[in-house]
């Protein structure tokens, strides 16, 4: 199985944080105003996956070999 590699576009921390903030804003708008359950779960799933992929998986922020 190949080792996971970081996408160069997502290497800067500010880009990953911006994506997380935008997902939180979309999720907040869905919870407070729009209240469509399908989009609520889609935004929530995207947020959970982004947090796992960007910060918990350990691919980004590793020293380059």
Backbone atoms as SQL, in Angstrom:
CREATE TABLE atoms (id INTEGER PRIMARY KEY, chain TEXT, resi INTEGER, resn TEXT, atom TEXT, x REAL, y REAL, z REAL);
INSERT INTO atoms VALUES
  (1, 'A', 1, 'UNK', 'N', 0.847, -1.173, 0.000),
  (2, 'A', 1, 'UNK', 'CA', 0.000, 0.000, 0.000),
  (3, 'A', 1, 'UNK', 'C', 0.896, 1.241, 0.000),
  (4, 'A', 2, 'UNK', 'N', 0.632, 2.191, -0.902),
  (5, 'A', 2, 'UNK', 'CA', 1.476, 3.389, -0.948),
  (6, 'A', 2, 'UNK', 'C', 1.253, 4.280, 0.269),
  (7, 'A', 3, 'UNK', 'N', 2.295, 4.988, 0.646),
  (8, 'A', 3, 'UNK', 'CA', 2.173, 5.906, 1.783),
  (9, 'A', 3, 'UNK', 'C', 1.423, 7.153, 1.335),
  (10, 'A', 4, 'UNK', 'N', 0.579, 7.709, 2.202),
  (11, 'A', 4, 'UNK', 'CA', -0.163, 8.915, 1.828),
  (12, 'A', 4, 'UNK', 'C', 0.777, 10.098, 1.671),
  (13, 'A', 5, 'UNK', 'N', 0.500, 10.906, 0.678),
  (14, 'A', 5, 'UNK', 'CA', 1.328, 12.080, 0.413),
  (15, 'A', 5, 'UNK', 'C', 0.489, 13.338, 0.566),
  (16, 'A', 6, 'UNK', 'N', 1.132, 14.399, 1.008),
  (17, 'A', 6, 'UNK', 'CA', 0.452, 15.678, 1.169),
  (18, 'A', 6, 'UNK', 'C', 0.353, 16.370, -0.180),
  (19, 'A', 7, 'UNK', 'N', -0.785, 16.951, -0.449),
  (20, 'A', 7, 'UNK', 'CA', -0.948, 17.719, -1.679),
  (21, 'A', 7, 'UNK', 'C', -0.222, 19.051, -1.502),
  (22, 'A', 8, 'UNK', 'N', 0.580, 19.468, -2.486),
  (23, 'A', 8, 'UNK', 'CA', 1.359, 20.709, -2.323),
  (24, 'A', 8, 'UNK', 'C', 0.496, 21.943, -2.071),
  (25, 'A', 9, 'UNK', 'N', -0.702, 21.971, -2.642),
  (26, 'A', 9, 'UNK', 'CA', -1.570, 23.128, -2.474),
  (27, 'A', 9, 'UNK', 'C', -2.050, 23.251, -1.037),
  (28, 'A', 10, 'UNK', 'N', -2.107, 22.141, -0.313),
  (29, 'A', 10, 'UNK', 'CA', -2.603, 22.151, 1.063),
  (30, 'A', 10, 'UNK', 'C', -1.486, 22.177, 2.105),
  (31, 'A', 11, 'UNK', 'N', -0.258, 22.318, 1.674),
  (32, 'A', 11, 'UNK', 'CA', 0.864, 22.332, 2.622),
  (33, 'A', 11, 'UNK', 'C', 0.829, 23.505, 3.597),
  (34, 'A', 12, 'UNK', 'N', 0.554, 24.749, 3.152),
  (35, 'A', 12, 'UNK', 'CA', 0.552, 25.847, 4.137),
  (36, 'A', 12, 'UNK', 'C', -0.574, 25.670, 5.156),
  (37, 'A', 13, 'UNK', 'N', -0.262, 25.937, 6.397),
  (38, 'A', 13, 'UNK', 'CA', -1.243, 25.793, 7.465),
  (39, 'A', 13, 'UNK', 'C', -2.429, 26.718, 7.272),
  (40, 'A', 14, 'UNK', 'N', -2.208, 27.923, 6.770),
  (41, 'A', 14, 'UNK', 'CA', -3.294, 28.882, 6.623),
  (42, 'A', 14, 'UNK', 'C', -4.341, 28.405, 5.623),
  (43, 'A', 15, 'UNK', 'N', -3.952, 27.656, 4.611),
  (44, 'A', 15, 'UNK', 'CA', -4.908, 27.138, 3.635),
  (45, 'A', 15, 'UNK', 'C', -5.804, 26.097, 4.303),
  (46, 'A', 16, 'UNK', 'N', -5.211, 25.208, 5.066),
  (47, 'A', 16, 'UNK', 'CA', -5.994, 24.187, 5.757),
  (48, 'A', 16, 'UNK', 'C', -6.917, 24.807, 6.786),
  (49, 'A', 17, 'UNK', 'N', -6.446, 25.814, 7.513),
  (50, 'A', 17, 'UNK', 'CA', -7.297, 26.484, 8.495),
  (51, 'A', 17, 'UNK', 'C', -8.438, 27.248, 7.822),
  (52, 'A', 18, 'UNK', 'N', -8.161, 27.857, 6.669),
  (53, 'A', 18, 'UNK', 'CA', -9.206, 28.562, 5.934),
  (54, 'A', 18, 'UNK', 'C', -10.313, 27.601, 5.499),
  (55, 'A', 19, 'UNK', 'N', -9.944, 26.422, 5.036),
  (56, 'A', 19, 'UNK', 'CA', -10.937, 25.421, 4.642),
  (57, 'A', 19, 'UNK', 'C', -11.777, 25.012, 5.847),
  (58, 'A', 20, 'UNK', 'N', -11.139, 24.800, 6.989),
  (59, 'A', 20, 'UNK', 'CA', -11.862, 24.427, 8.204),
  (60, 'A', 20, 'UNK', 'C', -12.831, 25.541, 8.617),
  (61, 'A', 21, 'UNK', 'N', -12.384, 26.789, 8.562),
  (62, 'A', 21, 'UNK', 'CA', -13.243, 27.920, 8.941),
  (63, 'A', 21, 'UNK', 'C', -14.437, 28.030, 7.994),
  (64, 'A', 22, 'UNK', 'N', -14.220, 27.844, 6.701),
  (65, 'A', 22, 'UNK', 'CA', -15.328, 27.903, 5.746),
  (66, 'A', 22, 'UNK', 'C', -16.327, 26.773, 5.977),
  (67, 'A', 23, 'UNK', 'N', -15.836, 25.599, 6.300),
  (68, 'A', 23, 'UNK', 'CA', -16.744, 24.491, 6.597),
  (69, 'A', 23, 'UNK', 'C', -17.535, 24.740, 7.877),
  (70, 'A', 24, 'UNK', 'N', -16.894, 25.321, 8.881),
  (71, 'A', 24, 'UNK', 'CA', -17.600, 25.663, 10.115),
  (72, 'A', 24, 'UNK', 'C', -18.660, 26.722, 9.842),
  (73, 'A', 25, 'UNK', 'N', -18.340, 27.714, 9.002),
  (74, 'A', 25, 'UNK', 'CA', -19.319, 28.755, 8.666),
  (75, 'A', 25, 'UNK', 'C', -20.513, 28.154, 7.928),
  (76, 'A', 26, 'UNK', 'N', -20.268, 27.259, 6.998),
  (77, 'A', 26, 'UNK', 'CA', -21.368, 26.624, 6.264),
  (78, 'A', 26, 'UNK', 'C', -22.221, 25.776, 7.198),
  (79, 'A', 27, 'UNK', 'N', -21.580, 25.048, 8.094),
  (80, 'A', 27, 'UNK', 'CA', -22.311, 24.221, 9.044),
  (81, 'A', 27, 'UNK', 'C', -23.131, 25.086, 9.999),
  (82, 'A', 28, 'UNK', 'N', -22.566, 26.195, 10.443),
  (83, 'A', 28, 'UNK', 'CA', -23.274, 27.102, 11.335),
  (84, 'A', 28, 'UNK', 'C', -24.498, 27.709, 10.636),
  (85, 'A', 29, 'UNK', 'N', -24.327, 28.129, 9.393),
  (86, 'A', 29, 'UNK', 'CA', -25.457, 28.686, 8.638),
  (87, 'A', 29, 'UNK', 'C', -26.554, 27.634, 8.467),
  (88, 'A', 30, 'UNK', 'N', -26.146, 26.418, 8.252),
  (89, 'A', 30, 'UNK', 'CA', -27.125, 25.340, 8.071),
  (90, 'A', 30, 'UNK', 'C', -27.893, 25.076, 9.365),
  (91, 'A', 31, 'UNK', 'N', -27.195, 25.087, 10.476),
  (92, 'A', 31, 'UNK', 'CA', -27.847, 24.813, 11.768),
  (93, 'A', 31, 'UNK', 'C', -28.768, 25.965, 12.167),
  (94, 'A', 32, 'UNK', 'N', -28.312, 27.205, 12.004),
  (95, 'A', 32, 'UNK', 'CA', -29.064, 28.345, 12.521),
  (96, 'A', 32, 'UNK', 'C', -30.188, 28.817, 11.603),
  (97, 'A', 33, 'UNK', 'N', -29.962, 28.801, 10.281),
  (98, 'A', 33, 'UNK', 'CA', -30.933, 29.428, 9.393),
  (99, 'A', 33, 'UNK', 'C', -31.594, 28.466, 8.416),
  (100, 'A', 34, 'UNK', 'N', -30.818, 27.673, 7.726),
  (101, 'A', 34, 'UNK', 'CA', -31.370, 26.903, 6.616),
  (102, 'A', 34, 'UNK', 'C', -32.071, 25.629, 7.075),
  (103, 'A', 35, 'UNK', 'N', -31.493, 24.928, 7.997),
  (104, 'A', 35, 'UNK', 'CA', -32.066, 23.743, 8.642),
  (105, 'A', 35, 'UNK', 'C', -32.501, 22.648, 7.665),
  (106, 'A', 36, 'UNK', 'N', -31.674, 22.419, 6.673),
  (107, 'A', 36, 'UNK', 'CA', -31.910, 21.302, 5.766),
  (108, 'A', 36, 'UNK', 'C', -31.026, 20.145, 6.245),
  (109, 'A', 37, 'UNK', 'N', -31.619, 19.049, 6.648),
  (110, 'A', 37, 'UNK', 'CA', -30.887, 17.969, 7.294),
  (111, 'A', 37, 'UNK', 'C', -29.868, 17.300, 6.377),
  (112, 'A', 38, 'UNK', 'N', -30.155, 17.207, 5.093),
  (113, 'A', 38, 'UNK', 'CA', -29.202, 16.598, 4.170),
  (114, 'A', 38, 'UNK', 'C', -27.909, 17.398, 4.135),
  (115, 'A', 39, 'UNK', 'N', -28.023, 18.714, 3.944),
  (116, 'A', 39, 'UNK', 'CA', -26.820, 19.547, 3.893),
  (117, 'A', 39, 'UNK', 'C', -26.142, 19.633, 5.251),
  (118, 'A', 40, 'UNK', 'N', -26.907, 19.551, 6.312),
  (119, 'A', 40, 'UNK', 'CA', -26.321, 19.548, 7.650),
  (120, 'A', 40, 'UNK', 'C', -25.364, 18.370, 7.811),
  (121, 'A', 41, 'UNK', 'N', -25.804, 17.189, 7.413),
  (122, 'A', 41, 'UNK', 'CA', -24.942, 16.013, 7.529),
  (123, 'A', 41, 'UNK', 'C', -23.788, 16.043, 6.530),
  (124, 'A', 42, 'UNK', 'N', -24.022, 16.592, 5.344),
  (125, 'A', 42, 'UNK', 'CA', -22.934, 16.691, 4.369),
  (126, 'A', 42, 'UNK', 'C', -21.844, 17.651, 4.832),
  (127, 'A', 43, 'UNK', 'N', -22.234, 18.833, 5.314),
  (128, 'A', 43, 'UNK', 'CA', -21.245, 19.787, 5.825),
  (129, 'A', 43, 'UNK', 'C', -20.532, 19.227, 7.060),
  (130, 'A', 44, 'UNK', 'N', -21.290, 18.581, 7.939),
  (131, 'A', 44, 'UNK', 'CA', -20.677, 17.990, 9.126),
  (132, 'A', 44, 'UNK', 'C', -19.693, 16.890, 8.775),
  (133, 'A', 45, 'UNK', 'N', -20.059, 16.041, 7.828),
  (134, 'A', 45, 'UNK', 'CA', -19.145, 14.980, 7.387),
  (135, 'A', 45, 'UNK', 'C', -17.899, 15.534, 6.733),
  (136, 'A', 46, 'UNK', 'N', -18.067, 16.576, 5.914),
  (137, 'A', 46, 'UNK', 'CA', -16.908, 17.206, 5.273),
  (138, 'A', 46, 'UNK', 'C', -15.984, 17.830, 6.316),
  (139, 'A', 47, 'UNK', 'N', -16.571, 18.431, 7.343),
  (140, 'A', 47, 'UNK', 'CA', -15.767, 19.041, 8.405),
  (141, 'A', 47, 'UNK', 'C', -14.993, 17.990, 9.186),
  (142, 'A', 48, 'UNK', 'N', -15.643, 16.902, 9.552),
  (143, 'A', 48, 'UNK', 'CA', -14.969, 15.840, 10.299),
  (144, 'A', 48, 'UNK', 'C', -13.843, 15.234, 9.460),
  (145, 'A', 49, 'UNK', 'N', -14.116, 14.986, 8.182),
  (146, 'A', 49, 'UNK', 'CA', -13.083, 14.408, 7.315),
  (147, 'A', 49, 'UNK', 'C', -11.908, 15.376, 7.133),
  (148, 'A', 50, 'UNK', 'N', -12.198, 16.662, 6.972),
  (149, 'A', 50, 'UNK', 'CA', -11.124, 17.636, 6.789),
  (150, 'A', 50, 'UNK', 'C', -10.251, 17.723, 8.037),
  (151, 'A', 51, 'UNK', 'N', -10.866, 17.732, 9.203),
  (152, 'A', 51, 'UNK', 'CA', -10.071, 17.775, 10.440),
  (153, 'A', 51, 'UNK', 'C', -9.204, 16.531, 10.552),
  (154, 'A', 52, 'UNK', 'N', -9.767, 15.377, 10.249),
  (155, 'A', 52, 'UNK', 'CA', -8.980, 14.145, 10.325),
  (156, 'A', 52, 'UNK', 'C', -7.843, 14.159, 9.299),
  (157, 'A', 53, 'UNK', 'N', -8.148, 14.528, 8.078),
  (158, 'A', 53, 'UNK', 'CA', -7.141, 14.475, 7.016),
  (159, 'A', 53, 'UNK', 'C', -6.054, 15.528, 7.210),
  (160, 'A', 54, 'UNK', 'N', -6.437, 16.744, 7.591),
  (161, 'A', 54, 'UNK', 'CA', -5.472, 17.831, 7.679),
  (162, 'A', 54, 'UNK', 'C', -4.625, 17.801, 8.940),
  (163, 'A', 55, 'UNK', 'N', -5.180, 17.336, 10.058),
  (164, 'A', 55, 'UNK', 'CA', -4.478, 17.483, 11.328),
  (165, 'A', 55, 'UNK', 'C', -4.217, 16.169, 12.067),
  (166, 'A', 56, 'UNK', 'N', -5.082, 15.201, 11.949),
  (167, 'A', 56, 'UNK', 'CA', -4.929, 13.990, 12.753),
  (168, 'A', 56, 'UNK', 'C', -4.202, 12.860, 12.022),
  (169, 'A', 57, 'UNK', 'N', -4.267, 12.828, 10.714),
  (170, 'A', 57, 'UNK', 'CA', -3.653, 11.740, 9.960),
  (171, 'A', 57, 'UNK', 'C', -2.135, 11.843, 9.978),
  (172, 'A', 58, 'UNK', 'N', -1.597, 13.035, 10.105),
  (173, 'A', 58, 'UNK', 'CA', -0.162, 13.195, 10.218),
  (174, 'A', 58, 'UNK', 'C', 0.581, 13.309, 8.906),
  (175, 'A', 59, 'UNK', 'N', -0.097, 13.623, 7.824),
  (176, 'A', 59, 'UNK', 'CA', 0.583, 13.752, 6.530),
  (177, 'A', 59, 'UNK', 'C', 1.141, 15.159, 6.362),
  (178, 'A', 60, 'UNK', 'N', 0.390, 16.156, 6.783),
  (179, 'A', 60, 'UNK', 'CA', 0.812, 17.543, 6.621),
  (180, 'A', 60, 'UNK', 'C', 1.654, 17.960, 7.809),
  (181, 'A', 61, 'UNK', 'N', 2.676, 18.767, 7.539),
  (182, 'A', 61, 'UNK', 'CA', 3.550, 19.232, 8.597),
  (183, 'A', 61, 'UNK', 'C', 4.720, 18.302, 8.863),
  (184, 'A', 62, 'UNK', 'N', 4.782, 17.195, 8.136),
  (185, 'A', 62, 'UNK', 'CA', 5.918, 16.288, 8.284),
  (186, 'A', 62, 'UNK', 'C', 7.133, 16.857, 7.571),
  (187, 'A', 63, 'UNK', 'N', 8.318, 16.651, 8.100),
  (188, 'A', 63, 'UNK', 'CA', 9.513, 17.068, 7.372),
  (189, 'A', 63, 'UNK', 'C', 9.648, 16.268, 6.077),
  (190, 'A', 64, 'UNK', 'N', 10.061, 16.967, 5.029),
  (191, 'A', 64, 'UNK', 'CA', 10.203, 16.304, 3.743),
  (192, 'A', 64, 'UNK', 'C', 11.473, 15.466, 3.707),
  (193, 'A', 65, 'UNK', 'N', 11.343, 14.282, 3.161),
  (194, 'A', 65, 'UNK', 'CA', 12.498, 13.375, 3.105),
  (195, 'A', 65, 'UNK', 'C', 13.335, 13.634, 1.884);
